[in-house]
């Protein structure tokens, strides 16, 4: 009876260790993905800043057109 209890506890402990290993592996994988995404976002941000600095007139034009479009839509839907 005591041997069965010890055997069951050993199996439970072994399953816990396996689950912890899988969990740690998943956590490490997610950390790596997070780091890759952060690096990609940083590169895209720097590229966008460089583009806007080299073409400021286009940034102003897009902002102006976007503001006019949003104002028009708000005016249309605001009347209802």
Secondary structure, 3 states (H helix, E strand, C coil): CHHHHHHHHHHHHHHHHHHHHHHHHHHHHHHHHHHHHHHHHHHHHHHHHHHHHHCHHHHHHHHHHHHHHHHHHHHHHHCC
